[in-house]
Amino acid sequence: MYANLDKELGANKISWRSAAAAINMAEATFRNKITVGRFAIDEAFKIKSRLLPKFELEYLFESNEAEPATETE
């Protein structure tokens, strides 16, 4: 889930329905992408520029999924 994106949408009183409409996406698709999926880079840029321009992409789209462990030698 993109917790920061969800948090800032809520703080700015932007519903998932409104956010989806702003980037020409079905609400169900937006809901899926914000909770378990991935946004394409062009979608991320649209969300940032149209809805939350004062935030950095890295912050908005930081995923709270566990990163795979890397091997160290």
Predicted model as a PDB file, atoms N, CA, C, CB and O in Angstrom, pLDDT in the B-factor column:
MODEL        1                                                                  
ATOM      1  N   MET A   1       0.842  -1.185   0.000  1.00 89.00           N  
ATOM      2  CA  MET A   1       0.000   0.000   0.000  1.00 89.00           C  
ATOM      3  C   MET A   1       0.881   1.239   0.000  1.00 89.00           C  
ATOM      4  CB  MET A   1      -0.955   0.003   1.217  1.00 89.00           C  
ATOM      5  O   MET A   1       1.971   1.260   0.572  1.00 89.00           O  
ATOM      6  N   TYR A   2       0.384   2.243  -0.645  1.00 95.00           N  
ATOM      7  CA  TYR A   2       1.064   3.536  -0.661  1.00 95.00           C  
ATOM      8  C   TYR A   2       0.473   4.382   0.464  1.00 95.00           C  
ATOM      9  CB  TYR A   2       0.913   4.255  -2.060  1.00 95.00           C  
ATOM     10  O   TYR A   2      -0.405   5.212   0.232  1.00 95.00           O  
ATOM     11  N   ALA A   3       0.959   4.166   1.679  1.00 95.00           N  
ATOM     12  CA  ALA A   3       0.396   4.816   2.862  1.00 95.00           C  
ATOM     13  C   ALA A   3       0.531   6.331   2.798  1.00 95.00           C  
ATOM     14  CB  ALA A   3       1.072   4.293   4.116  1.00 95.00           C  
ATOM     15  O   ALA A   3      -0.389   7.045   3.197  1.00 95.00           O  
ATOM     16  N   ASN A   4       1.656   6.836   2.307  1.00 96.00           N  
ATOM     17  CA  ASN A   4       1.843   8.288   2.240  1.00 96.00           C  
ATOM     18  C   ASN A   4       0.877   8.922   1.247  1.00 96.00           C  
ATOM     19  CB  ASN A   4       3.287   8.624   1.852  1.00 96.00           C  
ATOM     20  O   ASN A   4       0.305   9.979   1.514  1.00 96.00           O  
ATOM     21  N   LEU A   5       0.703   8.281   0.122  1.00 97.00           N  
ATOM     22  CA  LEU A   5      -0.247   8.790  -0.874  1.00 97.00           C  
ATOM     23  C   LEU A   5      -1.652   8.815  -0.287  1.00 97.00           C  
ATOM     24  CB  LEU A   5      -0.215   7.926  -2.160  1.00 97.00           C  
ATOM     25  O   LEU A   5      -2.361   9.815  -0.405  1.00 97.00           O  
ATOM     26  N   ASP A   6      -2.049   7.728   0.339  1.00 96.00           N  
ATOM     27  CA  ASP A   6      -3.382   7.649   0.945  1.00 96.00           C  
ATOM     28  C   ASP A   6      -3.542   8.721   2.024  1.00 96.00           C  
ATOM     29  CB  ASP A   6      -3.624   6.245   1.544  1.00 96.00           C  
ATOM     30  O   ASP A   6      -4.576   9.385   2.097  1.00 96.00           O  
ATOM     31  N   LYS A   7      -2.522   8.883   2.854  1.00 97.00           N  
ATOM     32  CA  LYS A   7      -2.565   9.880   3.933  1.00 97.00           C  
ATOM     33  C   LYS A   7      -2.725  11.294   3.384  1.00 97.00           C  
ATOM     34  CB  LYS A   7      -1.295   9.795   4.785  1.00 97.00           C  
ATOM     35  O   LYS A   7      -3.545  12.065   3.882  1.00 97.00           O  
ATOM     36  N   GLU A   8      -1.942  11.638   2.356  1.00 98.00           N  
ATOM     37  CA  GLU A   8      -1.991  13.004   1.820  1.00 98.00           C  
ATOM     38  C   GLU A   8      -3.260  13.263   1.024  1.00 98.00           C  
ATOM     39  CB  GLU A   8      -0.781  13.266   0.945  1.00 98.00           C  
ATOM     40  O   GLU A   8      -3.761  14.387   1.019  1.00 98.00           O  
ATOM     41  N   LEU A   9      -3.783  12.257   0.357  1.00 98.00           N  
ATOM     42  CA  LEU A   9      -5.077  12.431  -0.305  1.00 98.00           C  
ATOM     43  C   LEU A   9      -6.135  12.756   0.741  1.00 98.00           C  
ATOM     44  CB  LEU A   9      -5.472  11.156  -1.109  1.00 98.00           C  
ATOM     45  O   LEU A   9      -6.929  13.680   0.563  1.00 98.00           O  
ATOM     46  N   GLY A  10      -6.144  11.999   1.827  1.00 98.00           N  
ATOM     47  CA  GLY A  10      -7.109  12.243   2.890  1.00 98.00           C  
ATOM     48  C   GLY A  10      -6.936  13.609   3.536  1.00 98.00           C  
ATOM     49  O   GLY A  10      -7.915  14.313   3.782  1.00 98.00           O  
ATOM     50  N   ALA A  11      -5.693  13.982   3.809  1.00 98.00           N  
ATOM     51  CA  ALA A  11      -5.414  15.272   4.441  1.00 98.00           C  
ATOM     52  C   ALA A  11      -5.854  16.439   3.556  1.00 98.00           C  
ATOM     53  CB  ALA A  11      -3.923  15.393   4.759  1.00 98.00           C  
ATOM     54  O   ALA A  11      -6.198  17.511   4.054  1.00 98.00           O  
ATOM     55  N   ASN A  12      -5.839  16.219   2.246  1.00 98.00           N  
ATOM     56  CA  ASN A  12      -6.245  17.249   1.296  1.00 98.00           C  
ATOM     57  C   ASN A  12      -7.688  17.066   0.838  1.00 98.00           C  
ATOM     58  CB  ASN A  12      -5.320  17.241   0.094  1.00 98.00           C  
ATOM     59  O   ASN A  12      -8.135  17.698  -0.120  1.00 98.00           O  
ATOM     60  N   LYS A  13      -8.410  16.190   1.541  1.00 98.00           N  
ATOM     61  CA  LYS A  13      -9.833  15.939   1.276  1.00 98.00           C  
ATOM     62  C   LYS A  13     -10.099  15.534  -0.180  1.00 98.00           C  
ATOM     63  CB  LYS A  13     -10.647  17.180   1.615  1.00 98.00           C  
ATOM     64  O   LYS A  13     -11.057  15.983  -0.808  1.00 98.00           O  
ATOM     65  N   ILE A  14      -9.214  14.666  -0.689  1.00 98.00           N  
ATOM     66  CA  ILE A  14      -9.355  14.133  -2.047  1.00 98.00           C  
ATOM     67  C   ILE A  14      -9.730  12.660  -1.915  1.00 98.00           C  
ATOM     68  CB  ILE A  14      -8.026  14.318  -2.895  1.00 98.00           C  
ATOM     69  O   ILE A  14      -8.945  11.857  -1.411  1.00 98.00           O  
ATOM     70  N   SER A  15     -10.917  12.312  -2.365  1.00 98.00           N  
ATOM     71  CA  SER A  15     -11.351  10.912  -2.303  1.00 98.00           C  
ATOM     72  C   SER A  15     -10.650  10.100  -3.381  1.00 98.00           C  
ATOM     73  CB  SER A  15     -12.886  10.803  -2.462  1.00 98.00           C  
ATOM     74  O   SER A  15     -10.117  10.642  -4.349  1.00 98.00           O  
ATOM     75  N   TRP A  16     -10.664   8.787  -3.186  1.00 97.00           N  
ATOM     76  CA  TRP A  16     -10.097   7.921  -4.222  1.00 97.00           C  
ATOM     77  C   TRP A  16     -10.876   8.086  -5.518  1.00 97.00           C  
ATOM     78  CB  TRP A  16     -10.109   6.442  -3.772  1.00 97.00           C  
ATOM     79  O   TRP A  16     -10.292   8.025  -6.600  1.00 97.00           O  
ATOM     80  N   ARG A  17     -12.172   8.293  -5.424  1.00 98.00           N  
ATOM     81  CA  ARG A  17     -13.006   8.497  -6.612  1.00 98.00           C  
ATOM     82  C   ARG A  17     -12.564   9.753  -7.361  1.00 98.00           C  
ATOM     83  CB  ARG A  17     -14.500   8.603  -6.219  1.00 98.00           C  
ATOM     84  O   ARG A  17     -12.418   9.729  -8.583  1.00 98.00           O  
ATOM     85  N   SER A  18     -12.352  10.845  -6.634  1.00 98.00           N  
ATOM     86  CA  SER A  18     -11.915  12.098  -7.254  1.00 98.00           C  
ATOM     87  C   SER A  18     -10.513  11.971  -7.833  1.00 98.00           C  
ATOM     88  CB  SER A  18     -11.956  13.239  -6.237  1.00 98.00           C  
ATOM     89  O   SER A  18     -10.233  12.478  -8.919  1.00 98.00           O  
ATOM     90  N   ALA A  19      -9.637  11.294  -7.106  1.00 98.00           N  
ATOM     91  CA  ALA A  19      -8.265  11.097  -7.591  1.00 98.00           C  
ATOM     92  C   ALA A  19      -8.276  10.278  -8.877  1.00 98.00           C  
ATOM     93  CB  ALA A  19      -7.396  10.396  -6.514  1.00 98.00           C  
ATOM     94  O   ALA A  19      -7.578  10.606  -9.837  1.00 98.00           O  
ATOM     95  N   ALA A  20      -9.065   9.222  -8.890  1.00 98.00           N  
ATOM     96  CA  ALA A  20      -9.162   8.382 -10.088  1.00 98.00           C  
ATOM     97  C   ALA A  20      -9.672   9.189 -11.275  1.00 98.00           C  
ATOM     98  CB  ALA A  20     -10.086   7.180  -9.833  1.00 98.00           C  
ATOM     99  O   ALA A  20      -9.137   9.089 -12.379  1.00 98.00           O  
ATOM    100  N   ALA A  21     -10.697   9.981 -11.044  1.00 98.00           N  
ATOM    101  CA  ALA A  21     -11.258  10.800 -12.128  1.00 98.00           C  
ATOM    102  C   ALA A  21     -10.240  11.811 -12.645  1.00 98.00           C  
ATOM    103  CB  ALA A  21     -12.519  11.531 -11.648  1.00 98.00           C  
ATOM    104  O   ALA A  21     -10.192  12.088 -13.844  1.00 98.00           O  
ATOM    105  N   ALA A  22      -9.427  12.360 -11.748  1.00 97.00           N  
ATOM    106  CA  ALA A  22      -8.431  13.363 -12.148  1.00 97.00           C  
ATOM    107  C   ALA A  22      -7.372  12.802 -13.082  1.00 97.00           C  
ATOM    108  CB  ALA A  22      -7.762  13.942 -10.926  1.00 97.00           C  
ATOM    109  O   ALA A  22      -6.763  13.537 -13.860  1.00 97.00           O  
ATOM    110  N   ILE A  23      -7.153  11.481 -12.999  1.00 97.00           N  
ATOM    111  CA  ILE A  23      -6.149  10.882 -13.885  1.00 97.00           C  
ATOM    112  C   ILE A  23      -6.796   9.945 -14.918  1.00 97.00           C  
ATOM    113  CB  ILE A  23      -5.106  10.111 -13.056  1.00 97.00           C  
ATOM    114  O   ILE A  23      -6.119   9.124 -15.537  1.00 97.00           O  
ATOM    115  N   ASN A  24      -8.104  10.085 -15.088  1.00 97.00           N  
ATOM    116  CA  ASN A  24      -8.846   9.301 -16.092  1.00 97.00           C  
ATOM    117  C   ASN A  24      -8.702   7.795 -15.882  1.00 97.00           C  
ATOM    118  CB  ASN A  24      -8.370   9.663 -17.493  1.00 97.00           C  
ATOM    119  O   ASN A  24      -8.361   7.051 -16.802  1.00 97.00           O  
ATOM    120  N   MET A  25      -8.968   7.368 -14.656  1.00 98.00           N  
ATOM    121  CA  MET A  25      -8.847   5.961 -14.299  1.00 98.00           C  
ATOM    122  C   MET A  25     -10.130   5.546 -13.583  1.00 98.00           C  
ATOM    123  CB  MET A  25      -7.585   5.704 -13.403  1.00 98.00           C  
ATOM    124  O   MET A  25     -10.734   6.349 -12.871  1.00 98.00           O  
ATOM    125  N   ALA A  26     -10.537   4.320 -13.768  1.00 98.00           N  
ATOM    126  CA  ALA A  26     -11.697   3.801 -13.048  1.00 98.00           C  
ATOM    127  C   ALA A  26     -11.379   3.754 -11.555  1.00 98.00           C  
ATOM    128  CB  ALA A  26     -12.096   2.387 -13.573  1.00 98.00           C  
ATOM    129  O   ALA A  26     -10.253   3.460 -11.154  1.00 98.00           O  
ATOM    130  N   GLU A  27     -12.385   4.048 -10.746  1.00 97.00           N  
ATOM    131  CA  GLU A  27     -12.179   4.051  -9.296  1.00 97.00           C  
ATOM    132  C   GLU A  27     -11.693   2.690  -8.787  1.00 97.00           C  
ATOM    133  CB  GLU A  27     -13.475   4.441  -8.583  1.00 97.00           C  
ATOM    134  O   GLU A  27     -10.812   2.631  -7.929  1.00 97.00           O  
ATOM    135  N   ALA A  28     -12.252   1.615  -9.300  1.00 97.00           N  
ATOM    136  CA  ALA A  28     -11.844   0.276  -8.860  1.00 97.00           C  
ATOM    137  C   ALA A  28     -10.378   0.013  -9.186  1.00 97.00           C  
ATOM    138  CB  ALA A  28     -12.727  -0.797  -9.515  1.00 97.00           C  
ATOM    139  O   ALA A  28      -9.667  -0.610  -8.397  1.00 97.00           O  
ATOM    140  N   THR A  29      -9.930   0.480 -10.332  1.00 97.00           N  
ATOM    141  CA  THR A  29      -8.522   0.320 -10.715  1.00 97.00           C  
ATOM    142  C   THR A  29      -7.629   1.113  -9.782  1.00 97.00           C  
ATOM    143  CB  THR A  29      -8.297   0.765 -12.172  1.00 97.00           C  
ATOM    144  O   THR A  29      -6.604   0.612  -9.320  1.00 97.00           O  
ATOM    145  N   PHE A  30      -8.016   2.359  -9.503  1.00 98.00           N  
ATOM    146  CA  PHE A  30      -7.247   3.196  -8.584  1.00 98.00           C  
ATOM    147  C   PHE A  30      -7.171   2.531  -7.213  1.00 98.00           C  
ATOM    148  CB  PHE A  30      -7.876   4.605  -8.469  1.00 98.00           C  
ATOM    149  O   PHE A  30      -6.096   2.451  -6.619  1.00 98.00           O  
ATOM    150  N   ARG A  31      -8.302   2.056  -6.714  1.00 97.00           N  
ATOM    151  CA  ARG A  31      -8.360   1.397  -5.409  1.00 97.00           C  
ATOM    152  C   ARG A  31      -7.424   0.195  -5.369  1.00 97.00           C  
ATOM    153  CB  ARG A  31      -9.797   0.959  -5.089  1.00 97.00           C  
ATOM    154  O   ARG A  31      -6.708  -0.009  -4.388  1.00 97.00           O  
ATOM    155  N   ASN A  32      -7.431  -0.589  -6.423  1.00 97.00           N  
ATOM    156  CA  ASN A  32      -6.552  -1.755  -6.482  1.00 97.00           C  
ATOM    157  C   ASN A  32      -5.089  -1.332  -6.485  1.00 97.00           C  
ATOM    158  CB  ASN A  32      -6.859  -2.597  -7.723  1.00 97.00           C  
ATOM    159  O   ASN A  32      -4.270  -1.922  -5.780  1.00 97.00           O  
ATOM    160  N   LYS A  33      -4.762  -0.322  -7.267  1.00 96.00           N  
ATOM    161  CA  LYS A  33      -3.365   0.096  -7.373  1.00 96.00           C  
ATOM    162  C   LYS A  33      -2.845   0.713  -6.084  1.00 96.00           C  
ATOM    163  CB  LYS A  33      -3.206   1.082  -8.506  1.00 96.00           C  
ATOM    164  O   LYS A  33      -1.690   0.495  -5.719  1.00 96.00           O  
ATOM    165  N   ILE A  34      -3.673   1.474  -5.393  1.00 95.00           N  
ATOM    166  CA  ILE A  34      -3.203   2.122  -4.167  1.00 95.00           C  
ATOM    167  C   ILE A  34      -3.069   1.122  -3.012  1.00 95.00           C  
ATOM    168  CB  ILE A  34      -4.159   3.252  -3.771  1.00 95.00           C  
ATOM    169  O   ILE A  34      -2.269   1.335  -2.101  1.00 95.00           O  
ATOM    170  N   THR A  35      -3.840   0.046  -3.046  1.00 93.00           N  
ATOM    171  CA  THR A  35      -3.802  -0.905  -1.931  1.00 93.00           C  
ATOM    172  C   THR A  35      -2.874  -2.097  -2.163  1.00 93.00           C  
ATOM    173  CB  THR A  35      -5.184  -1.409  -1.660  1.00 93.00           C  
ATOM    174  O   THR A  35      -2.138  -2.486  -1.256  1.00 93.00           O  
ATOM    175  N   VAL A  36      -2.898  -2.675  -3.350  1.00 93.00           N  
ATOM    176  CA  VAL A  36      -2.081  -3.885  -3.561  1.00 93.00           C  
ATOM    177  C   VAL A  36      -1.278  -3.874  -4.856  1.00 93.00           C  
ATOM    178  CB  VAL A  36      -2.965  -5.096  -3.551  1.00 93.00           C  
ATOM    179  O   VAL A  36      -0.417  -4.731  -5.059  1.00 93.00           O  
ATOM    180  N   GLY A  37      -1.547  -2.933  -5.715  1.00 89.00           N  
ATOM    181  CA  GLY A  37      -0.902  -2.944  -7.022  1.00 89.00           C  
ATOM    182  C   GLY A  37       0.240  -1.957  -7.146  1.00 89.00           C  
ATOM    183  O   GLY A  37       0.880  -1.584  -6.162  1.00 89.00           O  
ATOM    184  N   ARG A  38       0.474  -1.554  -8.352  1.00 95.00           N  
ATOM    185  CA  ARG A  38       1.533  -0.603  -8.677  1.00 95.00           C  
ATOM    186  C   ARG A  38       0.985   0.411  -9.675  1.00 95.00           C  
ATOM    187  CB  ARG A  38       2.793  -1.332  -9.252  1.00 95.00           C  
ATOM    188  O   ARG A  38       0.222   0.067 -10.578  1.00 95.00           O  
ATOM    189  N   PHE A  39       1.389   1.665  -9.495  1.00 96.00           N  
ATOM    190  CA  PHE A  39       1.070   2.691 -10.474  1.00 96.00           C  
ATOM    191  C   PHE A  39       2.181   2.739 -11.507  1.00 96.00           C  
ATOM    192  CB  PHE A  39       0.877   4.073  -9.800  1.00 96.00           C  
ATOM    193  O   PHE A  39       3.355   2.585 -11.170  1.00 96.00           O  
ATOM    194  N   ALA A  40       1.815   2.951 -12.757  1.00 97.00           N  
ATOM    195  CA  ALA A  40       2.807   3.186 -13.805  1.00 97.00           C  
ATOM    196  C   ALA A  40       3.414   4.566 -13.566  1.00 97.00           C  
ATOM    197  CB  ALA A  40       2.166   3.083 -15.245  1.00 97.00           C  
ATOM    198  O   ALA A  40       2.790   5.416 -12.929  1.00 97.00           O  
ATOM    199  N   ILE A  41       4.599   4.789 -14.060  1.00 96.00           N  
ATOM    200  CA  ILE A  41       5.289   6.055 -13.817  1.00 96.00           C  
ATOM    201  C   ILE A  41       4.489   7.246 -14.340  1.00 96.00           C  
ATOM    202  CB  ILE A  41       6.667   6.033 -14.464  1.00 96.00           C  
ATOM    203  O   ILE A  41       4.458   8.295 -13.698  1.00 96.00           O  
ATOM    204  N   ASP A  42       3.848   7.099 -15.488  1.00 97.00           N  
ATOM    205  CA  ASP A  42       3.052   8.218 -16.006  1.00 97.00           C  
ATOM    206  C   ASP A  42       1.850   8.506 -15.107  1.00 97.00           C  
ATOM    207  CB  ASP A  42       2.576   7.919 -17.436  1.00 97.00           C  
ATOM    208  O   ASP A  42       1.444   9.660 -14.973  1.00 97.00           O  
ATOM    209  N   GLU A  43       1.285   7.483 -14.500  1.00 98.00           N  
ATOM    210  CA  GLU A  43       0.180   7.683 -13.562  1.00 98.00           C  
ATOM    211  C   GLU A  43       0.668   8.404 -12.303  1.00 98.00           C  
ATOM    212  CB  GLU A  43      -0.463   6.330 -13.189  1.00 98.00           C  
ATOM    213  O   GLU A  43      -0.008   9.290 -11.782  1.00 98.00           O  
ATOM    214  N   ALA A  44       1.838   8.015 -11.830  1.00 97.00           N  
ATOM    215  CA  ALA A  44       2.416   8.665 -10.649  1.00 97.00           C  
ATOM    216  C   ALA A  44       2.662  10.149 -10.909  1.00 97.00           C  
ATOM    217  CB  ALA A  44       3.732   7.976 -10.244  1.00 97.00           C  
ATOM    218  O   ALA A  44       2.364  10.986 -10.057  1.00 97.00           O  
ATOM    219  N   PHE A  45       3.201  10.476 -12.078  1.00 98.00           N  
ATOM    220  CA  PHE A  45       3.444  11.880 -12.425  1.00 98.00           C  
ATOM    221  C   PHE A  45       2.129  12.659 -12.498  1.00 98.00           C  
ATOM    222  CB  PHE A  45       4.194  11.980 -13.767  1.00 98.00           C  
ATOM    223  O   PHE A  45       2.066  13.808 -12.060  1.00 98.00           O  
ATOM    224  N   LYS A  46       1.079  12.041 -13.047  1.00 98.00           N  
ATOM    225  CA  LYS A  46      -0.223  12.715 -13.123  1.00 98.00           C  
ATOM    226  C   LYS A  46      -0.784  12.982 -11.728  1.00 98.00           C  
ATOM    227  CB  LYS A  46      -1.219  11.870 -13.939  1.00 98.00           C  
ATOM    228  O   LYS A  46      -1.299  14.068 -11.460  1.00 98.00           O  
ATOM    229  N   ILE A  47      -0.685  11.998 -10.847  1.00 98.00           N  
ATOM    230  CA  ILE A  47      -1.191  12.167  -9.488  1.00 98.00           C  
ATOM    231  C   ILE A  47      -0.455  13.310  -8.801  1.00 98.00           C  
ATOM    232  CB  ILE A  47      -1.039  10.860  -8.678  1.00 98.00           C  
ATOM    233  O   ILE A  47      -1.072  14.171  -8.173  1.00 98.00           O  
ATOM    234  N   LYS A  48       0.855  13.310  -8.923  1.00 98.00           N  
ATOM    235  CA  LYS A  48       1.646  14.360  -8.294  1.00 98.00           C  
ATOM    236  C   LYS A  48       1.305  15.729  -8.868  1.00 98.00           C  
ATOM    237  CB  LYS A  48       3.135  14.077  -8.466  1.00 98.00           C  
ATOM    238  O   LYS A  48       1.030  16.664  -8.115  1.00 98.00           O  
ATOM    239  N   SER A  49       1.319  15.860 -10.197  1.00 98.00           N  
ATOM    240  CA  SER A  49       1.147  17.179 -10.802  1.00 98.00           C  
ATOM    241  C   SER A  49      -0.292  17.696 -10.689  1.00 98.00           C  
ATOM    242  CB  SER A  49       1.559  17.131 -12.262  1.00 98.00           C  
ATOM    243  O   SER A  49      -0.502  18.898 -10.525  1.00 98.00           O  
ATOM    244  N   ARG A  50      -1.270  16.815 -10.774  1.00 98.00           N  
ATOM    245  CA  ARG A  50      -2.666  17.257 -10.763  1.00 98.00           C  
ATOM    246  C   ARG A  50      -3.282  17.347  -9.375  1.00 98.00           C  
ATOM    247  CB  ARG A  50      -3.482  16.334 -11.593  1.00 98.00           C  
ATOM    248  O   ARG A  50      -4.212  18.123  -9.153  1.00 98.00           O  
ATOM    249  N   LEU A  51      -2.763  16.551  -8.437  1.00 98.00           N  
ATOM    250  CA  LEU A  51      -3.417  16.468  -7.134  1.00 98.00           C  
ATOM    251  C   LEU A  51      -2.547  16.904  -5.958  1.00 98.00           C  
ATOM    252  CB  LEU A  51      -3.872  15.076  -6.906  1.00 98.00           C  
ATOM    253  O   LEU A  51      -3.031  17.571  -5.044  1.00 98.00           O  
ATOM    254  N   LEU A  52      -1.280  16.535  -5.973  1.00 98.00           N  
ATOM    255  CA  LEU A  52      -0.419  16.774  -4.811  1.00 98.00           C  
ATOM    256  C   LEU A  52       0.937  17.332  -5.249  1.00 98.00           C  
ATOM    257  CB  LEU A  52      -0.226  15.470  -4.006  1.00 98.00           C  
ATOM    258  O   LEU A  52       1.969  16.720  -4.972  1.00 98.00           O  
ATOM    259  N   PRO A  53       0.952  18.472  -5.920  1.00 98.00           N  
ATOM    260  CA  PRO A  53       2.200  18.979  -6.496  1.00 98.00           C  
ATOM    261  C   PRO A  53       3.261  19.385  -5.485  1.00 98.00           C  
ATOM    262  CB  PRO A  53       1.900  20.139  -7.352  1.00 98.00           C  
ATOM    263  O   PRO A  53       4.435  19.472  -5.845  1.00 98.00           O  
ATOM    264  N   LYS A  54       2.891  19.636  -4.234  1.00 98.00           N  
ATOM    265  CA  LYS A  54       3.894  20.084  -3.266  1.00 98.00           C  
ATOM    266  C   LYS A  54       4.702  18.942  -2.654  1.00 98.00           C  
ATOM    267  CB  LYS A  54       3.223  20.859  -2.168  1.00 98.00           C  
ATOM    268  O   LYS A  54       5.630  19.184  -1.883  1.00 98.00           O  
ATOM    269  N   PHE A  55       4.356  17.700  -2.991  1.00 98.00           N  
ATOM    270  CA  PHE A  55       5.045  16.543  -2.427  1.00 98.00           C  
ATOM    271  C   PHE A  55       5.990  15.902  -3.442  1.00 98.00           C  
ATOM    272  CB  PHE A  55       4.031  15.515  -1.937  1.00 98.00           C  
ATOM    273  O   PHE A  55       5.758  15.966  -4.649  1.00 98.00           O  
ATOM    274  N   GLU A  56       7.048  15.289  -2.940  1.00 97.00           N  
ATOM    275  CA  GLU A  56       8.000  14.573  -3.787  1.00 97.00           C  
ATOM    276  C   GLU A  56       7.416  13.215  -4.179  1.00 97.00           C  
ATOM    277  CB  GLU A  56       9.362  14.395  -3.058  1.00 97.00           C  
ATOM    278  O   GLU A  56       6.704  12.582  -3.400  1.00 97.00           O  
ATOM    279  N   LEU A  57       7.731  12.783  -5.397  1.00 96.00           N  
ATOM    280  CA  LEU A  57       7.277  11.464  -5.850  1.00 96.00           C  
ATOM    281  C   LEU A  57       7.760  10.358  -4.921  1.00 96.00           C  
ATOM    282  CB  LEU A  57       7.764  11.194  -7.272  1.00 96.00           C  
ATOM    283  O   LEU A  57       7.007   9.441  -4.593  1.00 96.00           O  
ATOM    284  N   GLU A  58       9.011  10.449  -4.503  1.00 96.00           N  
ATOM    285  CA  GLU A  58       9.591   9.409  -3.649  1.00 96.00           C  
ATOM    286  C   GLU A  58       8.796   9.244  -2.353  1.00 96.00           C  
ATOM    287  CB  GLU A  58      11.052   9.741  -3.329  1.00 96.00           C  
ATOM    288  O   GLU A  58       8.616   8.132  -1.858  1.00 96.00           O  
ATOM    289  N   TYR A  59       8.330  10.362  -1.817  1.00 97.00           N  
ATOM    290  CA  TYR A  59       7.536  10.313  -0.596  1.00 97.00           C  
ATOM    291  C   TYR A  59       6.152   9.718  -0.869  1.00 97.00           C  
ATOM    292  CB  TYR A  59       7.401  11.719   0.008  1.00 97.00           C  
ATOM    293  O   TYR A  59       5.725   8.794  -0.176  1.00 97.00           O  
ATOM    294  N   LEU A  60       5.462  10.240  -1.867  1.00 97.00           N  
ATOM    295  CA  LEU A  60       4.105   9.784  -2.152  1.00 97.00           C  
ATOM    296  C   LEU A  60       4.041   8.306  -2.491  1.00 97.00           C  
ATOM    297  CB  LEU A  60       3.525  10.580  -3.282  1.00 97.00           C  
ATOM    298  O   LEU A  60       3.108   7.611  -2.091  1.00 97.00           O  
ATOM    299  N   PHE A  61       5.029   7.829  -3.225  1.00 96.00           N  
ATOM    300  CA  PHE A  61       4.963   6.461  -3.741  1.00 96.00           C  
ATOM    301  C   PHE A  61       5.923   5.507  -3.037  1.00 96.00           C  
ATOM    302  CB  PHE A  61       5.254   6.461  -5.216  1.00 96.00           C  
ATOM    303  O   PHE A  61       6.298   4.470  -3.584  1.00 96.00           O  
ATOM    304  N   GLU A  62       6.311   5.869  -1.829  1.00 94.00           N  
ATOM    305  CA  GLU A  62       7.095   4.949  -1.016  1.00 94.00           C  
ATOM    306  C   GLU A  62       6.191   3.796  -0.630  1.00 94.00           C  
ATOM    307  CB  GLU A  62       7.690   5.654   0.250  1.00 94.00           C  
ATOM    308  O   GLU A  62       5.131   3.993  -0.036  1.00 94.00           O  
ATOM    309  N   SER A  63       6.613   2.606  -0.968  1.00 85.00           N  
ATOM    310  CA  SER A  63       5.803   1.428  -0.683  1.00 85.00           C  
ATOM    311  C   SER A  63       6.183   0.887   0.685  1.00 85.00           C  
ATOM    312  CB  SER A  63       5.987   0.343  -1.776  1.00 85.00           C  
ATOM    313  O   SER A  63       7.360   0.883   1.045  1.00 85.00           O  
ATOM    314  N   ASN A  64       5.211   0.436   1.442  1.00 75.00           N  
ATOM    315  CA  ASN A  64       5.525  -0.146   2.738  1.00 75.00           C  
ATOM    316  C   ASN A  64       5.583  -1.670   2.662  1.00 75.00           C  
ATOM    317  CB  ASN A  64       4.496   0.288   3.774  1.00 75.00           C  
ATOM    318  O   ASN A  64       5.460  -2.356   3.677  1.00 75.00           O  
ATOM    319  N   GLU A  65       5.771  -2.187   1.459  1.00 66.00           N  
ATOM    320  CA  GLU A  65       5.996  -3.626   1.298  1.00 66.00           C  
ATOM    321  C   GLU A  65       7.432  -3.908   1.677  1.00 66.00           C  
ATOM    322  CB  GLU A  65       5.692  -4.106  -0.165  1.00 66.00           C  
ATOM    323  O   GLU A  65       8.307  -3.068   1.468  1.00 66.00           O  
ATOM    324  N   ALA A  66       7.676  -5.047   2.217  1.00 55.00           N  
ATOM    325  CA  ALA A  66       9.039  -5.432   2.583  1.00 55.00           C  
ATOM    326  C   ALA A  66       9.884  -5.594   1.325  1.00 55.00           C  
ATOM    327  CB  ALA A  66       9.040  -6.742   3.409  1.00 55.00           C  
ATOM    328  O   ALA A  66       9.474  -6.226   0.352  1.00 55.00           O  
ATOM    329  N   GLU A  67      11.056  -5.014   1.374  1.00 51.00           N  
ATOM    330  CA  GLU A  67      11.985  -5.159   0.259  1.00 51.00           C  
ATOM    331  C   GLU A  67      12.650  -6.519   0.364  1.00 51.00           C  
ATOM    332  CB  GLU A  67      13.047  -4.017   0.248  1.00 51.00           C  
ATOM    333  O   GLU A  67      12.928  -6.987   1.467  1.00 51.00           O  
ATOM    334  N   PRO A  68      12.910  -7.164  -0.777  1.00 49.00           N  
ATOM    335  CA  PRO A  68      13.597  -8.460  -0.714  1.00 49.00           C  
ATOM    336  C   PRO A  68      15.009  -8.268  -0.169  1.00 49.00           C  
ATOM    337  CB  PRO A  68      13.643  -9.133  -2.117  1.00 49.00           C  
ATOM    338  O   PRO A  68      15.685  -7.286  -0.477  1.00 49.00           O  
ATOM    339  N   ALA A  69      15.428  -9.209   0.632  1.00 47.00           N  
ATOM    340  CA  ALA A  69      16.778  -9.128   1.200  1.00 47.00           C  
ATOM    341  C   ALA A  69      17.810  -9.306   0.101  1.00 47.00           C  
ATOM    342  CB  ALA A  69      16.980 -10.192   2.304  1.00 47.00           C  
ATOM    343  O   ALA A  69      17.618 -10.093  -0.826  1.00 47.00           O  
ATOM    344  N   THR A  70      18.898  -8.572   0.211  1.00 51.00           N  
ATOM    345  CA  THR A  70      19.987  -8.719  -0.747  1.00 51.00           C  
ATOM    346  C   THR A  70      21.105  -9.491  -0.094  1.00 51.00           C  
ATOM    347  CB  THR A  70      20.488  -7.348  -1.250  1.00 51.00           C  
ATOM    348  O   THR A  70      21.333  -9.383   1.111  1.00 51.00           O  
ATOM    349  N   GLU A  71      21.792 -10.262  -0.890  1.00 55.00           N  
ATOM    350  CA  GLU A  71      22.903 -11.044  -0.372  1.00 55.00           C  
ATOM    351  C   GLU A  71      24.128 -10.162  -0.222  1.00 55.00           C  
ATOM    352  CB  GLU A  71      23.207 -12.237  -1.288  1.00 55.00           C  
ATOM    353  O   GLU A  71      24.419  -9.330  -1.082  1.00 55.00           O  
ATOM    354  N   THR A  72      24.832 -10.348   0.861  1.00 54.00           N  
ATOM    355  CA  THR A  72      26.094  -9.636   1.045  1.00 54.00           C  
ATOM    356  C   THR A  72      27.193 -10.665   1.199  1.00 54.00           C  
ATOM    357  CB  THR A  72      26.042  -8.681   2.278  1.00 54.00           C  
ATOM    358  O   THR A  72      26.984 -11.750   1.742  1.00 54.00           O  
ATOM    359  N   GLU A  73      28.343 -10.310   0.722  1.00 48.00           N  
ATOM    360  CA  GLU A  73      29.463 -11.247   0.802  1.00 48.00           C  
ATOM    361  C   GLU A  73      30.421 -10.820   1.854  1.00 48.00           C  
ATOM    362  CB  GLU A  73      30.176 -11.368  -0.522  1.00 48.00           C  
ATOM    363  O   GLU A  73      31.434 -11.484   2.072  1.00 48.00           O  
TER     364      GLU A  73                                                      
ENDMDL                                                                          
END                                                                             
